[in-house]
Amino acid sequence: MTLHVVVLGAGFGGLELSTRLSDELGEELDLTLIDQNDSFLFGYSKLDVMFGRKEPEEVLIPYRAIVKPGVHFRQESITAIDPETRRVTTNRGIYEADVLVVALGADYDLAATPGLEEGGNEFYSFEGAKRVREALPAFTKGHAVVGVTSEPFKCPPAPSEAALLLHEYLTNKGVRADCEISLVMPFDTPIPPSPDSSQALLQAFAERGIRFIPNRRVHSLDPERRAAILDDASELSYDLFLGIPKHVVPDVVAASGMTENGWIPVDRKTLQTRFPGVYAIGDVTSVGTPKAGVFAEGAGRVVAEALIAEFHGGKQPDPYAGAGLCYVEFGGEQVGRMDVNFLSGPTPTGKYVEASQLLVGEKQDFGAIRQRRWFGLPAER
């Protein structure tokens, strides 16, 4: 007997699911892993590229390195998803499965924020981070605004990290005294589930002269006047704008009939959709966790364990807890960590581990362990 699985998306969730199923089922597994890209990258590595700490090609891990029993990677563009029949159409063929897992993440809608494409920069995509990398050397004086345009958005600490690392970058260039940095966030604190983390960030902002503007979003940009218009109609003049664009499901997911209110609803405990044999994990869902890779990874593990238990007739896994950790870059070789849990209790909880150089190594190990596990490749500390 063989378990036929099609996984759409080779990010944290898709890679963890595929690896766990392969480890347990081996040749009893027939899993097709489909992604339109030829390489994987950790989300945090975009900041390394953006601020010149690594070359773009250094952070890419090719999917061709995946060699696992029962797993077949296909670099193809998905053109249609039929959740009723669990049939997927790509630019190269049609796939049908016993189990379909949608892990396609979130796309970016720059056009949803008027003026962003013409007058600003986004750094959440790999290409966007590379463009900012090229633009930063020309910014030597004036006002830099890091602004969130919409909720939800991936990796809640990332806007704060961008502001802190921009401070470090400008300081190292010797031009920080000629520059202002403002951070516009839609929350009253940088990371609401973790008060201690938020306090540490607010203290870091104060020490570095970074202006934190809470409970506001960037509604639009006026490229001619170089003005960011916030959702209360107030304005910020800017010389450099680094934006977090509106997040949306990929078009092919929106066209599939799986979404409600813009995202795929799932059973919070099992990650099952309303379609039999169809699961959704990670950023594409409205499960109630932040849109970050570590939560997609946890969801992928729960789905894998459930499929293994069903295939072998074993005990079903514990419900998805929505637990994970996030690292926060402060600059100056200092990294903090948040341990958070979103679904186990009545409200989300978070514990903060103070920033240190020791956690720099721990963060590197976080990536190295997954690179070895998912790709079988050694990774340098």
Rosetta blueprint (number, residue, H / E / L):
1 M L
2 T L
3 L E
4 H E
5 V E
6 V E
7 V E
8 L E
9 G L
10 A L
11 G L
12 F H
13 G H
14 G H
15 L H
16 E H
17 L H
18 S H
19 T H
20 R H
21 L H
22 S H
23 D H
24 E H
25 L H
26 G H
27 E H
28 E H
29 L E
30 D E
31 L E
32 T E
33 L E
34 I E
35 D E
36 Q L
37 N L
38 D L
39 S E
40 F E
41 L L
42 F L
43 G L
44 Y L
45 S H
46 K H
47 L H
48 D H
49 V H
50 M H
51 F L
52 G L
53 R L
54 K L
55 E L
56 P H
57 E H
58 E H
59 V H
60 L L
61 I E
62 P E
63 Y H
64 R H
65 A H
66 I L
67 V L
68 K L
69 P L
70 G L
71 V E
72 H E
73 F E
74 R E
75 Q E
76 E L
77 S L
78 I E
79 T E
80 A E
81 I E
82 D E
83 P L
84 E L
85 T L
86 R L
87 R E
88 V E
89 T E
90 T E
91 N L
92 R L
93 G L
94 I E
95 Y E
96 E E
97 A L
98 D L
99 V E
100 L E
101 V E
102 V E
103 A L
104 L L
105 G L
106 A L
107 D E
108 Y E
109 D E
110 L H
111 A H
112 A H
113 T L
114 P L
115 G L
116 L H
117 E H
118 E H
119 G H
120 G L
121 N E
122 E E
123 F L
124 Y L
125 S L
126 F H
127 E H
128 G H
129 A H
130 K H
131 R H
132 V H
133 R H
134 E H
135 A H
136 L H
137 P H
138 A H
139 F L
140 T L
141 K L
142 G E
143 H E
144 A E
145 V E
146 V E
147 G E
148 V E
149 T L
150 S L
151 E L
152 P L
153 F L
154 K E
155 C L
156 P L
157 P L
158 A H
159 P H
160 S H
161 E H
162 A H
163 A H
164 L H
165 L H
166 L H
167 H H
168 E H
169 Y H
170 L H
171 T H
172 N H
173 K H
174 G L
175 V L
176 R H
177 A H
178 D H
179 C E
180 E E
181 I E
182 S E
183 L E
184 V E
185 M L
186 P L
187 F L
188 D L
189 T L
190 P L
191 I L
192 P L
193 P L
194 S L
195 P H
196 D H
197 S H
198 S H
199 Q H
200 A H
201 L H
202 L H
203 Q H
204 A H
205 F H
206 A H
207 E H
208 R H
209 G L
210 I E
211 R E
212 F E
213 I E
214 P L
215 N L
216 R L
217 R L
218 V E
219 H E
220 S E
221 L E
222 D E
223 P L
224 E L
225 R L
226 R L
227 A E
228 A E
229 I E
230 L E
231 D L
232 D L
233 A L
234 S L
235 E E
236 L E
237 S E
238 Y L
239 D L
240 L E
241 F E
242 L E
243 G E
244 I E
245 P L
246 K E
247 H E
248 V E
249 V L
250 P L
251 D H
252 V H
253 V H
254 A H
255 A L
256 S L
257 G L
258 M L
259 T L
260 E E
261 N L
262 G L
263 W E
264 I E
265 P L
266 V L
267 D L
268 R L
269 K L
270 T L
271 L L
272 Q E
273 T L
274 R L
275 F L
276 P L
277 G L
278 V E
279 Y E
280 A E
281 I L
282 G H
283 D H
284 V H
285 T E
286 S L
287 V L
288 G L
289 T L
290 P L
291 K E
292 A L
293 G H
294 V H
295 F H
296 A H
297 E H
298 G H
299 A H
300 G H
301 R H
302 V H
303 V H
304 A H
305 E H
306 A H
307 L H
308 I H
309 A H
310 E H
311 F H
312 H H
313 G L
314 G L
315 K L
316 Q L
317 P L
318 D L
319 P L
320 Y L
321 A L
322 G L
323 A E
324 G E
325 L E
326 C E
327 Y E
328 V E
329 E E
330 F E
331 G E
332 G L
333 E L
334 Q E
335 V E
336 G E
337 R E
338 M E
339 D E
340 V E
341 N E
342 F L
343 L L
344 S L
345 G L
346 P L
347 T L
348 P L
349 T E
350 G E
351 K E
352 Y E
353 V E
354 E E
355 A E
356 S E
357 Q L
358 L H
359 L H
360 V H
361 G H
362 E H
363 K H
364 Q H
365 D H
366 F H
367 G H
368 A H
369 I H
370 R H
371 Q H
372 R H
373 R H
374 W H
375 F H
376 G L
377 L L
378 P L
379 A L
380 E L
381 R L
